[in-house]
Amino acid sequence: MSYATLAQFKAAVGITDSTDDTALQNVLDATDTLIDLYCDRKTGFGTATETRYYTAEAYDYVLTDDLVSVTTLTTDDLENGTYSTTWTAGTDFQLTPKNYALDGLPYTGISRSNAFTKNFPKNIFLGVKVVGVFGFPGGAPAAVVQAAIIQAGAVWNSRTAPFGVIGSADLGGILRMSRALHPEAALLVEPYRNRGGLAV
């Protein structure tokens, strides 16, 4: 399901019939991909239960992709590919930053607990195995939905924009289509941009 619904998009662009519903939905789906790539979010603003692997660069902390919850956490302390050390939530590890869930944001790392019961296998390639729910908790934020509507509108209008030009001098100005996100859409999703994924 796209971030913005078909009904929301049609209302925004003033379409009341269903003649172009398939084409409009295709635009919405393509827009979601554009936003996901711009924000560098592997699972977009949805969630998925997955198994991912990470390399810890410290004994007490490992960075992850967007993370909602952990089902199992194991480490390959012997560097033999068996992931024989099992960590227990609360006792051995906690998700961080601690307050992100309160703000409706995904966690971005795992730290060992204050009890110091275990250490991450520092610099062992893909030495940390995480099974859990990855992605963005609660679905797409309102700002992302609005950005999707704006961007989809720009893509839809580009069908009638020869050489990427919208408008004319007679109508008060010329706007050239950008190869990036629509400026207003980019502004709306800027707070949700990731600065680099980590899973291999």
C-alpha positions as CSV (number, residue, x, y, z in Angstrom):
1,M,0.0,0.0,0.0
2,S,1.4,3.4,-1.0
3,Y,2.1,6.1,1.6
4,A,-0.7,8.3,0.2
5,T,-3.9,6.6,-0.7
6,L,-5.4,6.8,-4.2
7,A,-8.3,8.8,-2.7
8,Q,-6.0,11.3,-1.1
9,F,-4.1,11.8,-4.3
10,K,-7.1,12.1,-6.5
11,A,-8.6,14.7,-4.1
12,A,-5.3,16.7,-4.2
13,V,-5.2,16.8,-8.0
14,G,-8.9,17.3,-8.5
15,I,-9.7,14.0,-10.3
16,T,-13.2,12.7,-9.5
17,D,-13.6,9.8,-12.0
18,S,-11.9,6.4,-12.0
19,T,-10.6,6.4,-15.6
20,D,-7.0,6.8,-14.7
21,D,-7.0,5.0,-11.3
22,T,-4.4,2.4,-12.4
23,A,-2.0,5.0,-13.8
24,L,-2.5,7.2,-10.7
25,Q,-1.7,4.2,-8.4
26,N,1.4,3.5,-10.5
27,V,2.6,7.0,-9.9
28,L,2.0,6.7,-6.2
29,D,4.0,3.5,-6.1
30,A,6.9,5.0,-8.0
31,T,6.8,8.0,-5.7
32,D,7.2,5.8,-2.7
33,T,10.3,4.4,-4.2
34,L,11.7,7.9,-4.9
35,I,11.1,8.8,-1.2
36,D,12.6,5.6,0.1
37,L,15.8,6.1,-2.0
38,Y,16.0,9.8,-0.9
39,C,15.6,8.9,2.7
40,D,17.8,5.8,2.4
41,R,15.4,3.5,4.3
42,K,15.7,-0.1,3.2
43,T,12.2,-1.1,4.3
44,G,10.7,2.3,3.6
45,F,8.2,3.6,6.2
46,G,6.7,0.2,6.8
47,T,8.0,-2.8,8.8
48,A,9.3,-6.3,7.9
49,T,10.5,-9.2,10.0
50,E,14.0,-10.0,8.8
51,T,17.4,-11.5,9.7
52,R,20.2,-9.0,9.3
53,Y,24.0,-9.1,10.0
54,Y,26.3,-6.4,11.3
55,T,29.9,-5.8,12.2
56,A,30.4,-4.3,15.6
57,E,33.1,-1.6,15.7
58,A,33.1,-1.5,19.5
59,Y,32.7,-4.0,22.4
60,D,29.7,-2.2,23.9
61,Y,27.7,-1.1,20.9
62,V,26.6,-2.0,17.4
63,L,24.9,0.2,14.8
64,T,21.9,-1.2,13.0
65,D,19.4,-0.2,10.3
66,D,16.0,1.1,11.4
67,L,14.9,-1.4,14.1
68,V,11.5,-1.7,15.9
69,S,12.1,-4.8,18.0
70,V,14.5,-7.8,18.4
71,T,13.3,-11.4,18.5
72,T,16.8,-13.0,18.8
73,L,20.3,-11.5,19.1
74,T,23.3,-13.9,18.6
75,T,27.0,-13.2,18.1
76,D,29.8,-15.1,16.4
77,D,32.3,-14.7,19.1
78,L,34.5,-17.6,17.8
79,E,34.5,-16.3,14.2
80,N,33.4,-19.6,12.9
81,G,29.9,-18.7,11.5
82,T,27.9,-20.5,14.1
83,Y,26.5,-17.5,16.1
84,S,26.6,-19.6,19.2
85,T,26.3,-16.8,21.8
86,T,22.7,-15.9,22.6
87,W,21.9,-12.5,24.2
88,T,19.0,-11.9,26.5
89,A,17.0,-8.6,26.2
90,G,17.3,-6.5,29.3
91,T,19.9,-8.7,30.9
92,D,22.5,-8.5,28.1
93,F,21.4,-5.8,25.7
94,Q,19.1,-2.8,25.2
95,L,17.9,-1.0,22.1
96,T,19.2,2.6,21.6
97,P,18.7,5.5,21.5
98,K,16.6,4.7,24.5
99,N,14.0,7.5,24.0
100,Y,13.5,7.1,20.2
101,A,10.4,4.9,20.7
102,L,8.8,7.6,22.7
103,D,9.2,9.9,19.8
104,G,7.8,7.4,17.3
105,L,11.2,6.8,15.7
106,P,13.0,3.5,15.1
107,Y,16.0,2.4,17.1
108,T,19.3,2.6,15.3
109,G,21.6,0.6,17.5
110,I,22.0,-2.1,20.2
111,S,24.1,-1.6,23.3
112,R,25.2,-4.1,25.9
113,S,23.4,-3.7,29.3
114,N,24.9,-1.9,32.2
115,A,25.5,-5.3,33.8
116,F,28.4,-5.9,31.3
117,T,27.5,-9.5,31.0
118,K,28.6,-9.8,27.4
119,N,30.7,-8.0,24.8
120,F,30.1,-7.6,21.1
121,P,32.7,-9.3,18.9
122,K,34.6,-6.2,17.9
123,N,35.7,-6.0,14.2
124,I,34.6,-9.6,13.5
125,F,33.0,-9.3,10.0
126,L,29.3,-9.8,10.3
127,G,29.7,-11.1,13.8
128,V,26.3,-9.9,15.0
129,K,23.1,-11.6,13.9
130,V,19.8,-9.8,14.5
131,V,16.4,-11.3,13.9
132,G,13.6,-8.9,14.5
133,V,11.2,-6.3,13.1
134,F,13.0,-3.7,11.0
135,G,11.6,-0.5,9.6
136,F,9.6,2.5,10.8
137,P,7.1,2.0,13.7
138,G,3.6,3.2,13.2
139,G,3.7,3.6,9.4
140,A,4.5,6.7,7.4
141,P,4.4,10.0,9.3
142,A,2.0,12.7,8.2
143,A,4.8,14.7,6.6
144,V,5.8,11.7,4.5
145,V,2.3,11.2,3.3
146,Q,2.0,14.8,2.3
147,A,5.4,14.6,0.6
148,A,4.1,11.6,-1.4
149,I,1.1,13.6,-2.6
150,I,3.2,16.5,-3.6
151,Q,5.8,14.4,-5.4
152,A,3.2,12.2,-7.1
153,G,1.5,15.4,-8.3
154,A,4.7,16.6,-9.9
155,V,5.3,13.2,-11.6
156,W,1.7,13.1,-12.8
157,N,2.0,16.6,-14.3
158,S,5.2,15.8,-16.0
159,R,3.2,13.8,-18.6
160,T,2.2,17.2,-20.2
161,A,5.5,18.9,-19.6
162,P,7.6,19.0,-22.8
163,F,11.3,18.9,-22.1
164,G,10.4,19.1,-18.4
165,V,9.0,22.6,-18.5
166,I,5.7,23.5,-16.7
167,G,3.9,26.8,-17.3
168,S,4.8,29.6,-19.7
169,A,5.9,33.2,-19.7
170,D,2.3,34.2,-20.5
171,L,1.1,32.7,-17.3
172,G,3.6,34.4,-15.1
173,G,6.6,32.1,-15.1
174,I,8.3,28.9,-16.2
175,L,9.1,26.1,-13.8
176,R,11.5,23.4,-14.9
177,M,11.0,19.9,-13.5
178,S,13.8,18.7,-11.3
179,R,15.6,15.4,-11.4
180,A,15.5,15.3,-7.6
181,L,12.5,15.4,-5.3
182,H,10.1,18.3,-5.5
183,P,11.6,21.0,-3.2
184,E,8.5,21.0,-0.9
185,A,8.5,17.2,-0.7
186,A,12.2,17.1,0.1
187,L,11.7,19.7,2.8
188,L,9.0,17.6,4.4
189,V,11.0,14.3,4.5
190,E,14.3,15.8,5.4
191,P,14.0,15.0,9.1
192,Y,13.4,11.3,8.2
193,R,16.5,10.9,6.1
194,N,18.9,8.2,7.1
195,R,22.6,8.9,6.6
196,G,23.5,5.4,5.5
197,G,22.4,1.8,5.8
198,L,24.5,-0.8,7.6
199,A,23.2,-4.3,6.9
200,V,24.9,-6.5,4.4
